[in-house]
Amino acid sequence: MATLNDIGVAAAINILTAFAFFIAFAILRLQPVNDRVYFPKWYLKGLRSSPIKSGGFASKFVNLDFRSYIRFLNWMPQALRMPEPELIDHAGLDSVVYLRIYLLGLKIFFPIACIAFTVMVPVNWTNTTLDKLQNLTFSDIDKLSISNVPNGSSRFWVHLCMAYFITFWTCFVLQREYKIIGSMRLQFLASDQRRPDQFTVLVRNIPPDPDESVSELVEHFFKVNHPDYYLTYQAVYNANKLSELVQKRKKWQNWLDYYQNKHSRNPSKRPVIKVGFLGCWGEKVDAIDHYIDKIEGLTRKISEEKETIMSSTKSLVPAAFVSFKRRWGAVVCSQTQQSRNPTEWLTEWAPEPRDIYWDNLALPYVQLTIRRLVVAVAFFFLTFFFMIPIAFVQTLANIEGIEKAVPFLKPLIEMKTVKSFIQGFLPGIALKIFLIVLPSILMLMSKFEGFISKSSLERRCASRYYMFQFINVFLCSIIAGTALQQLNSFLNQSATEIPKTIGVSIPMKATFFITYIMVDGWAGVAGEILRLKPLIIYHLKNFFLVKTEKDREEAMDPGTIGFNTGEPQIQLYFILGLVYAAVSPILLPFILVFFALAYVVYRHQIINVYNQEYESAGSFWPDVHRRVVIALIVSQLLLMGLLSTKRAARSTPLLFILPVLTIGFHRFCKGRYQPVFVTYPLQDAMVKDTLERTREPNLNLKTFLQNAYVHPVFKAADNIGNEMVVEEPQPDRTPDLVATKRGSRRHVSSGSFETLS
């Protein structure tokens, strides 16, 4: 078990590591050659120019102003200087709401930490329970926890009162933050510029018709049932094969650029490659001519595939983007049932064009339930099998307990310095390494499930990552760690005493989580600002592939916030803080340092680096709120179970009230604030429409919306071949008489009738 000395060694290692990252960042960001890596957002906005173009030869690559190196931490106050309204205009509401998660942690845990160290720590420390227990492995840090309070002690009333304070304070902060962010969202939507998704709904599961194509059926249905507000539509095509061809051509174009750049540096020698497997053997050919021929052949294939998609009705997907003349019409359509059959003509708000994950639009709607069932089973087995490496990590954190059960390992870890390093640093870094590949696996699962927007993909991935963290990193670490830590105690006591030992041991796992917080929350956050991977990739691309300023801009890779990985990781800290606040408060200062440091670092990154792929106006906040509430309920249940093992019979029943109150609080917030994040008020839509008609009476909305939802691969193909019109021509027709191709039947629909064509 990690001792105070081990924690000190781990803290020193992580503080030095974080400081080294900050110094390296301060030096690297000042160099002109790295300017596009550390300030890409300003380049994308056109508000910053490269310092390489000006100054002497040396100053183009190295910053020779030595005074700038003295102020190497001035980026911190600069990151805090931009006010929140300006930050919303600069980076979007999603980025600002994401930052407020860190502020939420500071608001919740700072008062709790102050009271815990004022009241709880003295109550726990002034007992001698652990000293009197035999065969129990513990350290001086554990004397600050509830484990040091004797069974049946009246001091447990202090822990009960602390639990009530934590609950009421957390709920107060959550309710206030929910209200503020809901108001921010409504204000943002009211003041936001005109966007295509405000007028558009996505229609899915369009029923087949033997007489009409999907395009004709969509136009007919909405002209009949939404005659006053329907404007236009955009058919959805299965262009996945075309997308693969375009991506393949882009890859080959990169190779062509590489060999052309190589030839330009040495014109006397033409680059040569082997055309065999992986370029290791086969006939030698001229690399430039080889890739020119391949690209020309692929360009022809792209043109043919394009024409095939446009001419074949089989390429049409039973879905469409339908746009309306007014936001009010889109609101009504997206929030009402369109057909007698509730499984047909399903409508929802269309994601903004850059938010759409086009590959999944081609999936049949009926497959989605089966796909999600398959992924649920796969996720269960993934979570189960990942318990093995988690248990292995716990063996690193509990060397002393293993020494008692397996004495022959003792000589290997007797050196004090080695032991401190292994117990104080290695468990946290080992767990971090095991979790590196997990987000990629979960994102693949989310894509397989069939979500049609990047925001929904990230939210689903975040949900599964949170569940995984809760089960494996939190619960499994406690259970496996307790079993290994008290292995000797389990082997030498009766079965009736085992629950008591577990109750005493759970608070002792705080030392493991402290090491993990320092590795992930301190050094990990500091490493985020260094951007070492994007830095290396940018310079490799810049040297081998970049030929024009456009190529250099594409090589920057500013990245995004990464909600699917960042938010679940933050939620782990909420769980740890709320669970251990009344059990082992020593954890709280480490969590506060994480929230403060992460807030400053990610604020800097959002201002200067990240370029968000989409804007959802903070629609993910209900997920954040719900997970904090879950963490609060888990902390109440665990404290309830812990006090029951400590024979605090009089105080335990009063804890039953807290989960009930917390669930009631969540239901209140869900009913009062969540609708703002799910639906769009008709009143606000009408106000915005009225203002727009007053300010721009001659607005041609159809031109604005016409190509908004064209598949981006068509636009990329247009740059390669001839221009292609995706939307089918729509002849003017009488609004009351909607012509169809149903020559053998006539029916009345929504007060209008069809005529034979």
KOLTIVEX-634981 format. One line per 3 residues: number of its first residue (from 1); their letters; for each residue x, y, z of C-alpha. Coordinates in steps of 0.1 Angstrom, whole numbers. Example, Ala and Ser with C-alpha at 12.3 -4.5 7.8 and 13.67 -1.06 7.14 Angstrom:
BEGIN
1 = AS = 123 -45 78; 137 -11 71
***
This chain:
BEGIN
1 = MAT = 0 0 0; 12 35 -9; 25 54 22
4 = LND = 29 91 27; 64 88 14; 52 70 -18
7 = IGV = 26 97 -24; 53 123 -20; 75 106 -46
10 = AAA = 46 104 -70; 36 140 -64; 72 151 -70
13 = INI = 75 131 -103; 42 144 -116; 48 180 -106
16 = LTA = 82 179 -123; 67 162 -153; 40 188 -156
19 = FAF = 65 217 -151; 87 202 -178; 58 200 -202
22 = FIA = 50 237 -195; 85 248 -200; 88 228 -233
25 = FAI = 55 243 -244; 66 278 -235; 98 274 -256
28 = LRL = 82 256 -286; 52 279 -290; 76 309 -293
31 = QPV = 94 294 -323; 81 307 -357; 82 273 -373
34 = NDR = 57 260 -347; 33 289 -349; 7 270 -369
37 = VYF = 8 241 -344; 1 262 -313; -22 289 -329
40 = PKW = -41 271 -357; -75 285 -348; -63 321 -356
43 = YLK = -50 309 -390; -83 292 -398; -101 325 -390
46 = GLR = -76 344 -411; -66 366 -382; -29 355 -380
49 = SSP = -1 354 -405; 30 333 -404; 60 350 -388
52 = IKS = 83 330 -412; 75 354 -440; 92 383 -422
55 = GGF = 125 390 -406; 160 376 -412; 168 340 -420
58 = ASK = 175 329 -385; 145 347 -370; 122 327 -394
61 = FVN = 130 295 -375; 141 306 -340; 127 333 -317
64 = LDF = 157 355 -309; 139 377 -284; 152 364 -252
67 = RSY = 129 386 -231; 99 365 -243; 114 334 -227
70 = IRF = 114 350 -193; 76 353 -194; 71 317 -202
73 = LNW = 39 313 -181; 22 344 -194; -2 322 -215
76 = MPQ = -21 314 -183; -34 350 -176; -39 354 -213
79 = ALR = -61 323 -214; -83 337 -185; -85 372 -200
82 = MPE = -111 367 -227; -146 372 -213; -173 345 -217
85 = PEL = -195 363 -243; -165 370 -265; -154 334 -260
88 = IDH = -189 322 -272; -185 343 -304; -150 330 -309
91 = AGL = -153 293 -302; -190 286 -299; -214 277 -271
94 = DSV = -203 240 -270; -168 249 -260; -179 274 -233
97 = VYL = -203 249 -218; -176 222 -218; -153 246 -198
100 = RIY = -181 251 -173; -179 215 -164; -145 222 -149
103 = LLG = -159 253 -131; -188 231 -118; -162 208 -102
106 = LKI = -145 238 -85; -178 252 -73; -188 219 -58
109 = FFP = -156 206 -43; -139 238 -29; -165 244 -1
112 = IAC = -167 207 6; -129 205 9; -128 234 33
115 = IAF = -154 219 56; -140 184 53; -105 195 64
118 = TVM = -119 217 91; -143 191 106; -139 156 91
121 = VPV = -101 152 92; -97 160 129; -126 136 137
124 = NWT = -109 108 118; -73 114 129; -80 115 166
127 = NTT = -88 78 168; -67 47 171; -88 20 155
130 = LDK = -64 10 128; -35 6 153; -56 -19 173
133 = LQN = -65 -41 143; -43 -71 136; -34 -85 102
136 = LTF = -45 -53 85; -24 -34 60; -26 4 62
139 = SDI = -6 36 61; -6 69 79; -28 84 52
142 = DKL = -55 59 61; -57 74 96; -74 104 80
145 = SIS = -102 83 67; -134 69 82; -117 36 87
148 = NVP = -99 50 117; -132 57 136; -142 28 159
151 = NGS = -173 7 153; -205 21 169; -189 55 176
154 = SRF = -211 85 181; -187 104 158; -205 89 128
157 = WVH = -231 117 132; -204 140 118; -201 119 87
160 = LCM = -239 118 84; -241 156 86; -214 159 61
163 = AYF = -233 136 37; -263 159 40; -242 190 34
166 = ITF = -226 174 3; -260 164 -11; -277 198 -6
169 = WTC = -247 218 -18; -242 197 -49; -279 199 -58
172 = FVL = -279 236 -53; -249 241 -76; -263 217 -102
175 = QRE = -297 234 -103; -281 269 -106; -258 257 -134
178 = YKI = -286 240 -153; -307 272 -152; -277 293 -163
181 = IGS = -268 271 -192; -304 267 -203; -306 305 -205
184 = MRL = -273 306 -224; -286 281 -249; -319 300 -256
187 = QFL = -300 333 -259; -275 317 -282; -302 302 -305
190 = ASD = -320 336 -305; -289 356 -315; -273 329 -337
193 = QRR = -269 337 -374; -291 320 -399; -282 283 -403
196 = PDQ = -296 256 -426; -305 233 -398; -329 259 -383
199 = FTV = -352 253 -413; -346 217 -420; -358 183 -407
202 = LVR = -344 149 -414; -371 124 -426; -364 87 -422
205 = NIP = -381 54 -429; -399 67 -459; -423 39 -470
208 = PDP = -417 25 -505; -442 33 -533; -444 12 -565
211 = DES = -454 43 -586; -430 69 -573; -394 73 -564
214 = VSE = -383 84 -530; -377 120 -543; -411 122 -559
217 = LVE = -428 107 -528; -411 132 -505; -421 162 -526
220 = HFF = -457 150 -529; -461 141 -492; -449 175 -479
223 = KVN = -466 196 -505; -499 179 -494; -494 178 -457
226 = HPD = -473 210 -452; -486 232 -481; -480 266 -465
229 = YYL = -444 261 -452; -428 234 -473; -400 248 -495
232 = TYQ = -376 222 -509; -359 189 -502; -326 172 -506
235 = AVY = -325 135 -515; -300 113 -496; -278 90 -517
238 = NAN = -257 60 -508; -224 74 -518; -202 53 -495
241 = KLS = -184 37 -525; -178 71 -541; -164 84 -507
244 = ELV = -139 55 -506; -127 63 -541; -123 100 -533
247 = QKR = -104 92 -501; -82 68 -521; -74 94 -547
250 = KKW = -65 119 -519; -41 93 -505; -25 88 -539
253 = QNW = -23 125 -544; -3 129 -512; 22 103 -525
256 = LDY = 24 122 -558; 31 154 -539; 57 137 -518
259 = YQN = 77 124 -549; 73 156 -568; 87 175 -538
262 = KHS = 115 150 -535; 123 154 -572; 123 192 -570
265 = RNP = 150 190 -543; 171 168 -565; 161 174 -602
268 = SKR = 190 152 -615; 174 120 -601; 139 108 -607
271 = PVI = 123 89 -578; 117 52 -583; 95 27 -565
274 = KVG = 88 -10 -566; 52 -19 -575; 51 -52 -556
277 = FLG = 37 -60 -522; 42 -30 -498; 68 -17 -522
280 = CWG = 94 -43 -510; 98 -61 -543; 86 -61 -579
283 = EKV = 93 -41 -610; 109 -7 -605; 90 22 -621
286 = DAI = 91 60 -621; 72 70 -590; 58 103 -604
289 = DHY = 45 87 -636; 32 57 -617; 10 79 -594
292 = IDK = -1 102 -622; -14 71 -641; -31 57 -610
295 = IEG = -48 91 -602; -60 95 -638; -75 60 -638
298 = LTR = -92 66 -604; -105 100 -616; -123 82 -644
301 = KIS = -138 57 -619; -150 85 -597; -167 102 -626
304 = EEK = -184 69 -636; -195 61 -600; -209 96 -598
307 = ETI = -230 92 -628; -242 57 -617; -253 71 -583
310 = MSS = -273 100 -599; -289 78 -626; -299 48 -605
313 = TKS = -329 49 -582; -313 21 -562; -288 47 -549
316 = LVP = -316 67 -532; -319 60 -495; -354 61 -479
319 = AAF = -345 94 -461; -344 131 -471; -336 165 -457
322 = VSF = -368 186 -460; -365 224 -457; -393 249 -448
325 = KRR = -399 285 -455; -400 294 -418; -384 280 -387
328 = WGA = -419 277 -373; -428 251 -399; -396 231 -392
331 = VVC = -404 231 -355; -439 218 -360; -428 191 -384
334 = SQT = -399 179 -362; -421 176 -331; -452 160 -345
337 = QQS = -462 126 -359; -465 127 -397; -483 95 -405
340 = RNP = -510 72 -391; -483 46 -389; -459 58 -362
343 = TEW = -430 39 -376; -431 57 -410; -422 93 -420
346 = LTE = -401 97 -389; -389 133 -385; -363 149 -363
349 = WAP = -342 180 -363; -316 179 -390; -281 181 -376
352 = EPR = -261 211 -391; -244 200 -423; -209 197 -408
355 = DIY = -223 176 -379; -237 148 -402; -219 115 -403
358 = WDN = -228 106 -439; -218 70 -439; -246 60 -415
361 = LAL = -274 77 -435; -273 48 -460; -281 23 -433
364 = PYV = -316 8 -434; -336 21 -404; -349 -14 -396
367 = QLT = -313 -25 -389; -306 0 -361; -323 -19 -333
370 = IRR = -304 -51 -342; -271 -32 -345; -276 -16 -311
373 = LVV = -284 -50 -295; -252 -65 -310; -231 -35 -297
376 = AVA = -247 -38 -262; -236 -75 -260; -201 -66 -273
379 = FFF = -198 -38 -248; -207 -62 -220; -179 -86 -229
382 = LTF = -155 -58 -235; -162 -45 -200; -159 -79 -185
385 = FFM = -126 -89 -201; -110 -55 -193; -113 -64 -156
388 = IPI = -81 -86 -161; -57 -57 -168; -74 -36 -141
391 = AFV = -68 -64 -115; -32 -65 -127; -28 -28 -121
394 = QTL = -41 -33 -85; -13 -58 -79; 12 -30 -85
397 = ANI = -6 -8 -60; -7 -35 -32; 28 -49 -30
400 = EGI = 29 -50 8; -3 -71 9; 12 -96 -16
403 = EKA = 45 -97 4; 26 -111 33; 8 -138 13
406 = VPF = 38 -146 -10; 70 -139 9; 94 -150 -18
409 = LKP = 87 -118 -38; 98 -96 -9; 136 -94 -18
412 = LIE = 128 -81 -52; 111 -49 -40; 129 -42 -7
415 = MKT = 148 -11 -20; 130 19 -7; 133 41 -38
418 = VKS = 122 14 -61; 93 6 -39; 82 42 -37
421 = FIQ = 83 45 -74; 64 13 -81; 36 21 -56
424 = GFL = 34 58 -60; 37 62 -98; 35 29 -117
427 = PGI = -2 20 -109; -15 52 -123; 6 52 -154
430 = ALK = -2 15 -161; -39 21 -158; -35 51 -182
433 = IFL = -17 30 -208; -44 3 -206; -71 29 -213
436 = IVL = -54 45 -244; -71 22 -270; -105 22 -253
439 = PSI = -120 54 -269; -112 42 -304; -129 9 -298
442 = LML = -160 26 -283; -162 51 -312; -162 22 -337
445 = MSK = -190 6 -317; -210 39 -318; -205 41 -356
448 = FEG = -217 6 -360; -249 14 -340; -259 38 -368
451 = FIS = -260 73 -353; -262 99 -381; -244 129 -365
454 = KSS = -210 133 -350; -225 149 -319; -247 119 -313
457 = LER = -217 96 -319; -196 114 -294; -224 115 -268
460 = RCA = -231 77 -272; -193 70 -270; -191 92 -239
463 = SRY = -220 74 -223; -203 40 -228; -169 53 -217
466 = YMF = -185 66 -185; -201 33 -178; -168 16 -184
469 = QFI = -149 40 -162; -175 35 -134; -175 -3 -136
472 = NVF = -138 -10 -142; -118 19 -131; -139 27 -100
475 = LCS = -157 -4 -88; -133 -30 -100; -103 -11 -87
478 = IIA = -120 -10 -52; -131 -46 -52; -99 -61 -67
481 = GTA = -77 -38 -48; -94 -46 -15; -91 -83 -21
484 = LQQ = -54 -82 -29; -46 -56 -3; -62 -76 25
487 = LNS = -54 -111 11; -36 -122 43; -64 -109 64
490 = FLN = -90 -128 44; -70 -161 47; -68 -158 85
493 = QSA = -102 -148 96; -137 -163 97; -162 -156 70
496 = TEI = -183 -134 92; -154 -110 96; -148 -105 59
499 = PKT = -176 -78 54; -161 -59 83; -126 -60 67
502 = IGV = -140 -48 33; -158 -20 50; -126 -8 66
505 = SIP = -105 -13 35; -126 5 9; -116 40 22
508 = MKA = -80 29 20; -82 27 -18; -79 65 -18
511 = TFF = -41 62 -21; -44 44 -54; -68 70 -68
514 = ITY = -45 98 -56; -17 83 -78; -40 80 -107
517 = IMV = -53 116 -104; -17 129 -104; -7 109 -135
520 = DGW = -39 115 -155; -51 148 -140; -18 166 -135
523 = AGV = 8 153 -159; -18 143 -184; -34 177 -186
526 = AGE = 0 194 -188; 9 170 -217; -23 181 -235
529 = ILR = -10 216 -240; 24 204 -254; 6 188 -284
532 = LKP = 36 166 -291; 19 143 -316; 4 171 -338
535 = LII = 37 189 -337; 56 159 -351; 30 151 -377
538 = YHL = 28 187 -389; 65 190 -395; 66 156 -413
541 = KNF = 37 167 -435; 53 201 -440; 86 186 -451
544 = FLV = 73 158 -473; 38 168 -486; 32 205 -484
547 = KTE = 34 224 -518; 9 252 -513; -5 273 -485
550 = KDR = -37 253 -487; -17 221 -481; 0 237 -451
553 = EEA = -34 247 -437; -46 211 -440; -15 199 -423
556 = MDP = -22 219 -391; -48 195 -376; -61 218 -348
559 = GTI = -82 189 -333; -113 193 -312; -123 192 -276
562 = GFN = -129 154 -277; -162 153 -257; -163 115 -261
565 = TGE = -132 111 -240; -129 143 -220; -163 144 -204
568 = PQI = -163 108 -191; -128 113 -177; -141 144 -158
571 = QLY = -170 125 -145; -146 99 -129; -133 128 -108
574 = FIL = -168 138 -98; -174 102 -87; -141 100 -67
577 = GLV = -147 134 -51; -183 128 -40; -176 92 -28
580 = YAA = -145 100 -8; -155 135 5; -172 120 35
583 = VSP = -149 89 36; -114 100 30; -112 138 24
586 = ILL = -74 136 16; -84 130 -20; -101 164 -24
589 = PFI = -70 187 -28; -57 166 -56; -91 168 -74
592 = LVF = -92 206 -69; -58 209 -85; -70 189 -115
595 = FAL = -101 210 -121; -82 243 -117; -53 232 -140
598 = AYV = -76 216 -166; -98 248 -167; -68 270 -176
601 = VYR = -52 246 -200; -84 238 -220; -94 275 -220
604 = HQI = -61 282 -237; -66 254 -261; -101 264 -270
607 = INV = -90 300 -277; -59 292 -297; -61 256 -310
610 = YNQ = -93 236 -311; -116 240 -341; -149 224 -332
613 = EYE = -164 203 -360; -200 211 -351; -221 233 -329
616 = SAG = -249 217 -308; -255 247 -285; -246 228 -254
619 = SFW = -271 200 -260; -249 176 -240; -255 193 -207
622 = PDV = -284 171 -195; -259 141 -198; -234 160 -176
625 = HRR = -261 168 -151; -274 132 -150; -240 117 -144
628 = VVI = -231 140 -116; -265 131 -100; -256 94 -104
631 = ALI = -222 100 -88; -240 117 -59; -264 87 -54
634 = VSQ = -235 62 -56; -217 81 -29; -248 80 -7
637 = LLL = -253 43 -12; -216 34 -5; -216 56 26
640 = MGL = -248 38 37; -232 4 33; -199 15 49
643 = LST = -217 28 80; -237 -4 83; -204 -24 85
646 = KRA = -193 1 112; -223 -6 133; -236 29 131
649 = ARS = -272 17 134; -287 50 146; -273 71 118
652 = TPL = -277 47 89; -315 50 85; -313 87 81
655 = LFI = -292 82 50; -321 64 32; -337 98 28
658 = LPV = -308 112 7; -312 90 -24; -349 96 -25
661 = LTI = -344 134 -23; -317 133 -49; -339 113 -74
664 = GFH = -367 138 -68; -343 167 -74; -332 151 -107
667 = RFC = -368 146 -118; -376 182 -111; -346 194 -131
670 = KGR = -354 171 -159; -390 184 -162; -381 220 -156
673 = YQP = -349 225 -177; -343 195 -200; -370 205 -226
676 = VFV = -349 235 -235; -321 211 -247; -345 187 -266
679 = TYP = -371 209 -283; -372 244 -298; -400 266 -285
682 = LQD = -426 277 -311; -427 311 -296; -390 317 -301
685 = AMV = -392 303 -337; -420 327 -345; -401 357 -330
688 = KDT = -370 349 -350; -390 344 -382; -408 377 -377
691 = LER = -376 396 -371; -359 380 -402; -389 389 -425
694 = TRE = -388 425 -412; -350 429 -417; -347 410 -449
697 = PNL = -380 411 -468; -364 400 -501; -345 370 -487
700 = NLK = -342 341 -511; -342 313 -487; -343 286 -513
703 = TFL = -310 296 -527; -295 296 -492; -308 261 -485
706 = QNA = -304 245 -520; -270 229 -516; -267 230 -478
709 = YVH = -272 192 -474; -255 180 -505; -232 151 -496
712 = PVF = -196 166 -492; -182 138 -513; -201 152 -543
715 = KAA = -185 185 -537; -151 169 -536; -159 150 -568
718 = DNI = -170 182 -584; -135 196 -578; -121 165 -596
721 = GNE = -146 162 -625; -174 181 -640; -199 199 -619
724 = MVV = -228 178 -608; -263 189 -598; -276 166 -570
727 = EEP = -311 180 -565; -336 169 -590; -355 196 -610
730 = QPD = -388 205 -594; -413 220 -618; -438 245 -606
733 = RTP = -471 230 -598; -504 242 -585; -502 240 -547
736 = DLV = -536 225 -543; -534 199 -570; -503 177 -565
739 = ATK = -495 155 -595; -483 119 -589; -475 89 -610
742 = RGS = -502 67 -594; -522 61 -625; -545 35 -611
745 = RRH = -559 50 -580; -570 83 -565; -572 93 -528
748 = VSS = -578 123 -506; -549 133 -482; -550 161 -456
751 = GSF = -578 181 -474; -561 180 -508; -566 155 -537
754 = ETL = -544 140 -563; -550 142 -601; -539 117 -626
757 = S = -507 126 -645
***
